[in-house]
Amino acid sequence: MALLNAEIIGFSAERKSDEEIADQAAEFARIRAQPDMFNTQQLIPYKPCPYWFKYRYRTDDGERHGKCQDWEIETTYFKWSKLYGCKEALAKIQQVFGEEYPEKGMRLAIGTHSRYPDTWLINGVVRLNEIKQPSLF
């Protein structure tokens, strides 16, 4: 896991296909069905977010892109879509995660996963103010 200070050059929300949503729900159900010593009761069912949230960003070694797997963006979508409707929720998400956060300062929380050991994945975003180190002299 690492925090990447990258130049954000794009943010988008792309609608998932019905098949992608069904596959995500089935995969989560399969994982939840595995017995463990702590999970003895059924928890709240997982509802996949109908959108992928993607970042395009630039680092010293070039331009990159990736799906952001941040549960906070997905949860924000569900909350705001109930309050404002889907179209307005997506516009507000674009404003906050695609414009405000990059302008004010943010880092991409990246890491790997056992399924994709050679690929860095965007696991989340961390909103941080830019810090200018003062001169020592």
Residue frames as a rotation matrix with the C-alpha (Angstrom) as fourth column:
MET 1
0.588 0.809 0.000 0.00
0.809 -0.588 0.000 0.00
0.000 0.000 -1.000 0.00
ALA 2
-0.618 -0.771 -0.154 1.26
0.755 -0.637 0.155 3.47
-0.218 -0.021 0.976 -0.85
LEU 3
0.518 0.669 -0.533 0.03
0.393 -0.740 -0.546 7.02
-0.759 0.074 -0.646 -1.29
LEU 4
-0.267 -0.547 0.793 0.77
0.953 -0.029 0.301 8.32
-0.141 0.836 0.529 -4.77
ASN 5
0.052 0.189 -0.981 1.11
0.110 -0.977 -0.182 12.04
-0.993 -0.098 -0.071 -5.38
ALA 6
-0.520 -0.155 0.840 0.01
0.799 0.257 0.543 12.16
-0.300 0.954 -0.010 -9.00
GLU 7
-0.831 0.306 -0.464 -1.31
-0.413 -0.899 0.148 14.88
-0.372 0.315 0.873 -11.27
ILE 8
-0.252 0.831 0.496 -5.00
0.496 0.551 -0.671 14.09
-0.831 0.077 -0.551 -11.79
ILE 9
-0.909 -0.131 -0.395 -5.86
-0.250 -0.585 0.771 14.77
-0.332 0.800 0.499 -15.43
GLY 10
-0.449 0.823 -0.347 -9.28
-0.583 0.024 0.812 13.18
0.677 0.567 0.469 -15.61
PHE 11
-0.857 0.339 0.387 -12.09
-0.162 0.537 -0.828 11.60
-0.488 -0.773 -0.405 -13.62
SER 12
-0.521 0.715 -0.467 -15.12
-0.703 -0.049 0.710 9.83
0.485 0.698 0.527 -15.04
ALA 13
-0.360 0.534 0.765 -18.09
-0.465 0.608 -0.644 7.71
-0.809 -0.588 0.030 -14.07
GLU 14
-0.647 0.115 -0.754 -18.92
-0.693 0.324 0.644 4.92
0.318 0.939 -0.130 -16.50
ARG 15
0.322 0.886 0.335 -22.08
-0.939 0.345 -0.011 2.85
-0.125 -0.310 0.942 -16.30
LYS 16
-0.723 -0.470 0.506 -21.50
-0.450 0.876 0.172 -0.84
-0.525 -0.103 -0.845 -15.59
SER 17
-0.517 0.554 -0.652 -23.23
-0.526 0.395 0.753 -3.39
0.675 0.733 0.087 -17.74
ASP 18
0.506 0.771 0.386 -26.00
-0.828 0.311 0.466 -5.49
0.239 -0.556 0.796 -16.21
GLU 19
0.712 -0.305 -0.632 -23.66
0.174 0.949 -0.262 -8.47
0.680 0.077 0.729 -16.53
GLU 20
-0.394 -0.904 0.169 -20.88
0.081 -0.217 -0.973 -6.71
0.916 -0.370 0.158 -14.59
ILE 21
-0.245 0.395 0.885 -23.32
-0.897 -0.439 -0.053 -5.81
0.368 -0.807 0.462 -11.80
ALA 22
0.801 0.589 -0.103 -24.65
-0.530 0.779 0.335 -9.39
0.278 -0.214 0.937 -11.64
ASP 23
0.368 -0.756 -0.542 -21.10
0.300 0.648 -0.700 -10.80
0.880 0.095 0.465 -11.63
GLN 24
-0.566 -0.580 0.586 -20.08
-0.317 -0.502 -0.804 -8.52
0.761 -0.641 0.101 -8.76
ALA 25
0.139 0.708 0.692 -23.14
-0.974 -0.028 0.224 -9.44
0.178 -0.705 0.686 -6.72
ALA 26
0.875 0.182 -0.448 -22.56
-0.186 0.982 0.035 -13.16
0.447 0.052 0.893 -7.34
GLU 27
-0.023 -0.970 -0.241 -18.86
0.228 0.229 -0.946 -12.91
0.973 -0.077 0.216 -6.42
PHE 28
-0.524 -0.122 0.843 -19.66
-0.682 -0.533 -0.501 -11.09
0.511 -0.837 0.196 -3.19
ALA 29
0.532 0.792 0.299 -22.35
-0.835 0.433 0.338 -13.66
0.139 -0.430 0.892 -2.33
ARG 30
0.651 -0.371 -0.662 -19.88
0.106 0.909 -0.404 -16.48
0.752 0.192 0.631 -2.99
ILE 31
-0.459 -0.873 0.164 -17.30
-0.002 -0.184 -0.983 -14.90
0.888 -0.452 0.082 -0.68
ARG 32
-0.329 0.415 0.849 -19.91
-0.897 -0.419 -0.143 -14.19
0.296 -0.808 0.509 2.02
ALA 33
0.694 0.664 -0.276 -21.10
-0.575 0.743 0.342 -17.81
0.433 -0.078 0.898 1.89
GLN 34
-0.087 -0.799 -0.595 -17.73
0.075 0.591 -0.803 -19.06
0.993 -0.114 0.009 3.09
PRO 35
0.839 0.417 -0.351 -17.97
0.349 0.082 0.933 -19.99
0.418 -0.905 -0.077 6.77
ASP 36
-0.303 -0.914 0.271 -15.74
0.021 -0.291 -0.957 -18.30
0.953 -0.284 0.107 9.28
MET 37
-0.429 0.092 -0.899 -15.65
0.830 0.433 -0.352 -18.22
0.357 -0.897 -0.262 13.05
PHE 38
-0.891 0.055 -0.450 -16.91
0.203 -0.839 -0.505 -14.63
-0.405 -0.541 0.737 13.33
ASN 39
-0.692 0.626 -0.359 -19.69
-0.715 -0.530 0.456 -14.38
0.095 0.572 0.815 10.75
THR 40
-0.920 0.360 0.157 -22.53
0.281 0.883 -0.377 -16.42
-0.274 -0.302 -0.913 12.19
GLN 41
0.069 0.988 -0.137 -25.40
0.495 -0.153 -0.855 -14.28
-0.866 -0.009 -0.499 10.98
GLN 42
0.050 0.041 0.998 -26.42
0.987 -0.158 -0.043 -12.79
0.156 0.987 -0.048 7.64
LEU 43
-0.509 -0.278 -0.815 -25.31
0.439 -0.898 0.032 -9.21
-0.741 -0.341 0.579 7.29
ILE 44
0.318 0.612 -0.724 -26.70
-0.310 -0.655 -0.689 -6.48
-0.896 0.444 -0.019 5.05
PRO 45
0.497 -0.127 0.859 -26.68
0.716 0.620 -0.322 -7.74
-0.491 0.775 0.399 1.46
TYR 46
-0.486 -0.772 -0.410 -24.15
0.256 -0.574 0.778 -6.17
-0.836 0.273 0.476 -0.90
LYS 47
0.727 0.652 0.213 -25.52
0.451 -0.221 -0.864 -4.00
-0.517 0.725 -0.455 -3.67
PRO 48
-0.271 -0.893 0.359 -22.93
0.902 -0.105 0.419 -3.27
-0.337 0.438 0.834 -6.36
CYS 49
-0.096 0.136 -0.986 -22.63
-0.098 -0.987 -0.126 0.34
-0.991 0.084 0.108 -7.46
PRO 50
0.673 0.445 0.591 -23.90
0.490 0.331 -0.807 0.75
-0.554 0.832 0.005 -11.04
TYR 51
0.930 -0.369 0.012 -20.88
-0.255 -0.667 -0.700 2.89
0.266 0.648 -0.714 -12.00
TRP 52
0.299 -0.937 -0.182 -17.14
0.951 0.308 -0.020 2.52
0.075 -0.167 0.983 -12.31
PHE 53
0.968 -0.123 -0.218 -15.27
-0.083 -0.980 0.183 5.59
-0.236 -0.159 -0.959 -11.12
LYS 54
0.520 -0.781 0.346 -12.03
0.854 0.460 -0.244 6.06
0.031 0.422 0.906 -13.06
TYR 55
0.661 -0.437 -0.609 -9.04
-0.122 -0.864 0.488 8.33
-0.740 -0.248 -0.625 -12.78
ARG 56
0.636 -0.662 0.396 -6.52
0.593 0.091 -0.800 9.33
0.494 0.744 0.450 -15.42
TYR 57
0.907 -0.374 -0.194 -3.34
-0.070 -0.587 0.806 10.58
-0.416 -0.718 -0.559 -13.83
ARG 58
0.654 -0.757 0.012 0.25
-0.038 -0.049 -0.998 11.47
0.756 0.652 -0.061 -14.63
THR 59
0.837 -0.539 -0.091 3.39
0.179 0.114 0.977 10.50
-0.517 -0.834 0.192 -12.74
ASP 60
0.177 -0.867 -0.466 7.06
-0.644 -0.460 0.612 10.98
-0.744 0.192 -0.640 -13.54
ASP 61
-0.737 -0.510 0.443 7.01
-0.064 0.705 0.706 7.82
-0.673 0.492 -0.553 -15.66
GLY 62
-0.947 0.319 0.046 3.98
0.049 0.000 0.999 8.72
0.319 0.948 -0.015 -17.77
GLU 63
-0.368 0.910 0.190 0.23
-0.910 -0.395 0.127 8.79
0.190 -0.126 0.974 -17.99
ARG 64
-0.987 0.104 -0.119 -1.84
0.133 0.955 -0.267 6.09
0.086 -0.279 -0.956 -16.31
HIS 65
-0.246 0.954 0.173 -5.49
-0.809 -0.300 0.506 5.25
0.534 -0.016 0.845 -15.75
GLY 66
-0.896 -0.036 -0.442 -7.40
0.151 0.912 -0.380 2.99
0.417 -0.408 -0.813 -13.43
LYS 67
0.189 0.981 -0.049 -10.68
0.154 0.019 0.988 2.16
0.970 -0.194 -0.148 -11.78
CYS 68
-0.631 -0.310 0.711 -11.01
-0.597 -0.390 -0.701 3.55
0.495 -0.867 0.061 -8.29
GLN 69
-0.268 0.489 -0.830 -12.23
0.357 0.851 0.386 0.87
0.895 -0.193 -0.403 -5.91
ASP 70
-0.960 -0.164 0.226 -12.95
-0.111 -0.518 -0.848 3.36
0.256 -0.839 0.480 -3.14
TRP 71
-0.436 0.841 -0.321 -16.05
0.867 0.488 0.101 2.29
0.242 -0.234 -0.942 -1.20
GLU 72
-0.429 0.266 -0.863 -16.52
0.457 -0.761 -0.461 5.91
-0.779 -0.592 0.205 -0.09
ILE 73
-0.852 0.144 -0.504 -17.18
-0.479 -0.604 0.637 7.11
-0.213 0.784 0.584 -3.64
GLU 74
-0.718 0.612 -0.332 -19.68
0.211 0.646 0.734 4.29
0.663 0.457 -0.593 -4.16
THR 75
-0.358 0.579 -0.733 -21.38
0.924 0.110 -0.365 5.01
-0.131 -0.808 -0.574 -0.84
THR 76
-0.661 0.074 -0.746 -21.50
-0.008 -0.996 -0.091 8.70
-0.750 -0.054 0.659 -1.73
TYR 77
-0.897 0.355 -0.265 -23.17
-0.299 -0.042 0.953 7.79
0.327 0.934 0.144 -5.02
PHE 78
-0.479 0.757 -0.445 -25.89
0.680 0.640 0.357 5.76
0.555 -0.131 -0.821 -3.25
LYS 79
-0.345 0.333 -0.878 -26.53
0.766 -0.441 -0.468 8.45
-0.543 -0.834 -0.103 -0.65
TRP 80
-0.688 0.009 -0.725 -26.60
-0.216 -0.957 0.192 11.34
-0.692 0.289 0.661 -3.11
SER 81
-0.902 0.405 -0.148 -28.66
-0.059 0.223 0.973 9.46
0.427 0.886 -0.177 -5.71
LYS 82
-0.309 0.813 -0.494 -31.36
0.935 0.354 -0.004 8.98
0.171 -0.463 -0.870 -3.05
LEU 83
-0.196 0.173 -0.965 -31.23
0.546 -0.798 -0.254 12.68
-0.814 -0.577 0.062 -2.16
TYR 84
-0.240 -0.063 -0.969 -30.78
-0.432 -0.887 0.164 14.25
-0.869 0.458 0.186 -5.61
GLY 85
0.892 0.452 0.001 -31.35
-0.218 0.432 -0.875 11.57
-0.396 0.780 0.484 -8.24
CYS 86
0.528 -0.704 0.476 -28.73
0.703 0.676 0.221 9.77
-0.477 0.218 0.851 -10.31
LYS 87
0.447 -0.351 0.823 -27.84
0.690 -0.451 -0.567 12.57
0.569 0.821 0.040 -12.72
GLU 88
0.704 -0.144 0.695 -27.31
-0.389 -0.897 0.208 15.19
0.594 -0.417 -0.688 -10.00
ALA 89
0.860 -0.416 0.297 -25.41
-0.090 0.448 0.889 12.68
-0.503 -0.791 0.348 -7.81
LEU 90
0.448 -0.710 0.543 -22.98
0.881 0.455 -0.131 11.98
-0.154 0.537 0.829 -10.64
ALA 91
0.474 -0.238 0.848 -22.51
0.296 -0.863 -0.408 15.71
0.829 0.445 -0.339 -11.25
LYS 92
0.826 -0.137 0.547 -21.76
-0.537 -0.489 0.688 16.30
0.173 -0.862 -0.477 -7.55
ILE 93
0.737 -0.592 0.326 -19.34
0.325 0.734 0.597 13.35
-0.592 -0.334 0.733 -7.45
GLN 94
0.403 -0.574 0.712 -17.56
0.830 -0.097 -0.549 14.76
0.384 0.813 0.437 -10.50
GLN 95
0.615 -0.108 0.781 -17.31
-0.165 -0.986 -0.007 18.13
0.771 -0.125 -0.625 -8.78
VAL 96
0.823 -0.254 0.509 -15.97
-0.534 -0.039 0.844 16.76
-0.194 -0.966 -0.168 -5.48
PHE 97
0.539 -0.602 0.589 -13.75
0.180 0.766 0.617 13.82
-0.823 -0.227 0.521 -6.52
GLY 98
0.377 -0.368 0.850 -12.82
0.924 0.212 -0.318 15.06
-0.063 0.906 0.419 -9.98
GLU 99
0.336 -0.208 0.919 -12.32
0.346 -0.880 -0.325 18.79
0.876 0.427 -0.224 -9.37
GLU 100
0.775 0.042 0.630 -12.30
-0.468 -0.632 0.618 19.92
0.424 -0.774 -0.470 -5.72
TYR 101
0.867 -0.458 0.196 -10.10
0.129 0.586 0.800 17.17
-0.481 -0.668 0.567 -4.28
PRO 102
0.335 -0.809 0.483 -7.43
0.939 0.243 -0.244 17.37
0.080 0.535 0.841 -7.02
GLU 103
0.355 -0.178 0.918 -7.37
0.202 -0.944 -0.261 21.18
0.913 0.278 -0.299 -6.79
LYS 104
0.766 0.019 0.643 -7.09
-0.569 -0.446 0.691 21.26
0.300 -0.895 -0.331 -2.99
GLY 105
-0.367 -0.928 0.061 -4.70
-0.893 0.334 -0.301 18.31
0.259 -0.165 -0.952 -2.80
MET 106
0.717 0.557 0.420 -5.21
-0.640 0.765 0.078 14.57
-0.278 -0.324 0.904 -2.74
ARG 107
-0.564 -0.826 -0.001 -3.30
-0.784 0.536 0.314 11.32
-0.258 0.178 -0.950 -2.99
LEU 108
0.383 0.585 -0.715 -4.28
-0.708 0.683 0.181 8.07
0.594 0.437 0.676 -4.63
ALA 109
0.032 -0.299 0.954 -4.11
-0.787 0.580 0.208 5.16
-0.616 -0.757 -0.217 -2.19
ILE 110
0.384 0.032 -0.923 -2.72
-0.804 0.503 -0.317 2.37
0.454 0.864 0.219 -4.33
GLY 111
-0.117 -0.415 0.902 -1.90
-0.736 0.646 0.202 -1.23
-0.667 -0.640 -0.381 -3.65
THR 112
-0.663 -0.123 -0.739 -1.81
-0.630 0.625 0.461 -4.69
0.405 0.771 -0.491 -5.15
HIS 113
0.336 0.792 0.510 -4.14
-0.889 0.446 -0.107 -7.66
-0.313 -0.417 0.853 -4.83
SER 114
-0.297 -0.477 0.827 -3.47
-0.274 0.872 0.405 -11.39
-0.915 -0.106 -0.390 -4.94
ARG 115
0.535 0.569 0.624 -5.54
0.455 0.429 -0.781 -11.63
-0.712 0.702 -0.029 -8.14
TYR 116
0.863 -0.255 0.435 -3.40
0.278 -0.479 -0.833 -8.98
0.421 0.840 -0.343 -9.86
PRO 117
0.628 -0.606 -0.487 0.01
0.644 0.054 0.763 -9.18
-0.437 -0.793 0.424 -8.17
ASP 118
-0.432 -0.863 0.263 1.85
0.858 -0.302 0.416 -7.16
-0.280 0.405 0.870 -10.84
THR 119
-0.214 0.463 0.860 -0.72
0.548 -0.672 0.498 -4.36
0.809 0.578 -0.110 -11.12
TRP 120
-0.955 -0.033 -0.296 -1.13
0.260 -0.575 -0.775 -1.32
-0.145 -0.817 0.558 -8.91
LEU 121
-0.180 0.970 0.164 -4.81
0.816 0.055 0.575 -0.71
0.549 0.237 -0.802 -8.15
ILE 122
-0.676 0.079 0.733 -6.44
-0.311 -0.932 -0.186 2.52
0.668 -0.353 0.655 -6.97
ASN 123
-0.523 0.436 -0.733 -7.95
0.733 0.668 -0.125 1.49
0.435 -0.602 -0.669 -3.64
GLY 124
0.450 0.707 -0.546 -9.05
0.873 -0.476 0.105 4.94
-0.185 -0.524 -0.831 -2.58
VAL 125
0.061 -0.403 0.913 -8.41
0.383 -0.835 -0.394 8.64
0.922 0.374 0.104 -2.46
VAL 126
0.081 -0.128 -0.988 -7.05
0.982 -0.159 0.101 10.63
-0.170 -0.979 0.113 0.46
ARG 127
0.666 0.227 0.711 -7.81
0.389 -0.918 -0.072 14.33
0.636 0.324 -0.700 0.63
LEU 128
0.214 -0.693 -0.689 -4.69
0.910 -0.115 0.398 16.18
-0.354 -0.712 0.606 1.88
ASN 129
0.947 -0.014 -0.320 -3.72
-0.082 -0.976 -0.200 19.83
-0.310 0.216 -0.926 1.77
GLU 130
0.549 -0.821 0.156 -0.55
0.422 0.111 -0.900 20.51
0.721 0.560 0.407 -0.17
ILE 131
0.843 -0.361 -0.398 2.29
0.316 -0.266 0.911 21.08
-0.434 -0.894 -0.110 2.28
LYS 132
0.663 -0.686 0.298 5.16
-0.019 -0.414 -0.910 23.35
0.748 0.598 -0.288 1.36
GLN 133
0.473 -0.571 -0.671 8.29
0.880 0.349 0.323 22.58
0.050 -0.743 0.667 3.33
PRO 134
0.988 -0.139 -0.063 9.77
-0.129 -0.982 0.137 25.79
-0.081 -0.127 -0.989 4.74
SER 135
0.414 -0.910 -0.028 13.38
-0.168 -0.046 -0.985 26.62
0.895 0.412 -0.172 4.18
LEU 136
0.577 -0.301 -0.759 15.82
0.775 0.496 0.392 25.38
0.259 -0.815 0.519 6.81
PHE 137
-0.464 -0.835 -0.296 17.84
0.877 -0.480 -0.020 28.62
-0.125 -0.268 0.955 6.60
